[in-house]
Amino acid sequence: MKLIGALVLVLALQLAAVPPSLSAEKGFSVEVERISPYLRDRMTGVSWHEGCPVPIRALRLMRISYHGFDGDRHVGKLVVHRDAVTAISNAFHSMWRHDFKIHRMNLIDRFGGSDRRSMAADNTSAFNCRNVAGTDHWSQHAYGRAIDINPVENPYVRSDGSASPPAGSRYTDRSQQRKGMVHSGDPVVRAFARQGWGWGGSWSSPKDYQHFSATGH
């Protein structure tokens, strides 16, 4: 089993174009797996259901190391589209090297598939088969090609200045430089830009400071 695990890790690192020696030296690791029968059962009816724009076979589970708010190394989980694995791996490797802090990173199924509950918990998440709030259009999260990072520190700010999640209201002043915040031109934005991903913080209105996606939407 140890040999199988090592092979999975090496394959994932090669897929993500992350130098294994550098990753090992710095403590960064990525593992990529197909969705297991157990996880499929857990996701079905929660973050995925019949009629979603992508089949579960097109998704991948990623285990990625990150620097927590406590300064320690943690390993979080994300579900993404298989064609987003390289972009996410490379972006997170860059974030690791720049010591960017993430509060927590659990699958949204832990929150019953509720985007509201996940954001309130300041949870970084990716795939969730849902519409854009207030519309009947699929969110990029429903395709597994979007990620929300530290939603409290990087809230969705409406045109009237109100924030989602509500706890993010103390972070709407983006002149602040506080742990876990994302700013224009910073290492996080640059890391995703290098992968061709856009940032919701660059929108004119509303502003979605937590949101990165392959399409920029």
N, C-alpha and C positions, 0 to 999 in steps of 0.2 A: 504493500500500500504506500510506503514512503517513496518507493521508486516511481510509482504512478503519479503521486502528488508532485514530485520533482519534475517529471516530464510535462505535466500540465502547466506548471509555473514557467518552465523554460519556453514552452510553446507560446504561452500568453505573452511573455516578454518579447519574443521574436515578432509576434504578430503586431505588437504595439510599437515596434521599432525602438524599444527602450534597451540600452546596453545592459546585459545582465550583470556585468562586473560592477558598473556604476551603481545599479540598483541595490545590489547586495551590500556594497560598501556604505551606501547612504541609508540603508534600512528600508528602502522602498520596494514593494512587491505588488504584483498583479496576478490574479488567477482568473481564468475565464472558463466557464463550463456551459454546456447545454442545460436547458431547463429540465431538471429531474422530474420524475413522476410525482414525487412528494411535493416539490415546489409548484408544479402544475396544478395539483389539487388545491394547494393553499391559495394560489392566485385566482383560480376559476371562480367567478361570481364575486370577486373582490376587486382586484386591479385589472383583470382580464375577463371577458365574457364573449359569447358568440356574437358576431357582428362587428367585432373590433377590426380596425383597418389592417392589422398584422396578425398572422397566426403565431401561436406560442413557439413553434419550431424556428421562427425567425429571430427569437429573442435569446439573449445570453445573460447568465448571471456572472457578475464581476465581483471579486473580492479585492479591495484596494486599500493599501495602507495610507494613513493620513495623520497629520499632527492635530491632536485634540486641543480644546480650549485649556485643558489641564497641562499642556506641554508634553504629554506622553504620546507614544506611538499607538495607534489603534488601527483596526482593520474593519472597514465598512463594507456594505453590500449595496450594489446597484443592479437593476435589470435594465438593459439597453438593447437596441436593435443590433444585430450582429455586424451591420456595416458602420456602427458608431463606436465599436470597441477600440479601434486604433486611436480615434480622436480623443476619447475619454481617457485612455491610458496615457497618451502623450501629455494631455493637459494636466492630469493629476500628477504626473511625474514632475512637471515644471512647478506646480503648486507646492509639491513636497520640497523641492530644492530651494524654493523661496520661503519655506517655513510658514506658509499660509495656514491658518487655523480653521478647523471645521468642528462645529459643536457635536453633531452626531450624524450618522449615516446608516439608516436602516431601511429595509424595503417598506414601501408604503402599505403593504398588506398588514403590517403590524398596527397600522392606524385604521384598519377596516377599509382601506382604499380611499379614505377621506383626505382630500387635499387640505381642507381647513384644519383638521386635527394634526396632520403632518407639519404644516407650517407653524401652528401654535407651539409645537414641540421643538421648533428650530431644527427640523430634520432635513438633511440634504437628500433628495430623491430624484429619480429619473422616470422610468416607465410608469404610466398610469393611464388606462384606457378611459379617457374622459374628454368632454368637449371643452373648448375655451369658455370660461365663465360667462354666462349671460348670452350664449350663442348656441346654434345647433351645428357648429363646425368643430371637427376634431382638433384637439390640441396637438402640438408636436410631441407632447408626452405620450399620446396615444400611439405614436409610431416608434417610440423608444429612441427618439432623436433630440431629446431636450433634457436639461437638468436644472434643478433649482438648488442653489447653494446658500446655506445659512439664511433661511427666509426671514427670521426676526431682524438680523443685522442688515439684511438687504430686502426690504419689503417691496410689495407692489404698491405704488403710490398713485392714487386716482387723481383726476384733474382737479378735484376739490381739495386735494392735500391730505385726504384720509388714507390710512395705511391698512394693508392686509399682509400678515396678521396684525391685530390691534396692538400687540406688544411691539411691533415695528415702528410705532409712531415716534418713539424716542430716537429713531435712526433716520428720520426723513431729512434732517439737516445733513447733507452729504459733505459738508465741509469738515465734519468730524473724521478723525483717524482713530478708529477703535477696532479691537480684535474681531476678525471675521468679516469686516466690511469689504465690499468690492468697489473700486473707484475706476473712473475712466483712465485708461492708459496704464493701469497697474499690472503686476505680473499675472493675475488671474485673467483679466481681459485680453492681455497679449497672448497668453497661453492658448485660449480658445480661438482667438483670431488667427493664429498660425495654423489651426486645423480647419479654417474656413467657417467657423461658427460665429453667429452674431449674438449680441448682448442686449437684453431688454432695457438696460440702463441708458442705451443710446437712443431709445424711442423718444419722440417729441412729447407725447402724452397719450396714455398714462406711462409711467416709468415702472419697469419691472426689474429691479436691481438684482434679484436672485436668479434670473432666468437667462440661460444660454441655450441656443438651438442650432441645428445644422442649417436651417433655412433663415434664421434671424427673426422668425416670428414666434 
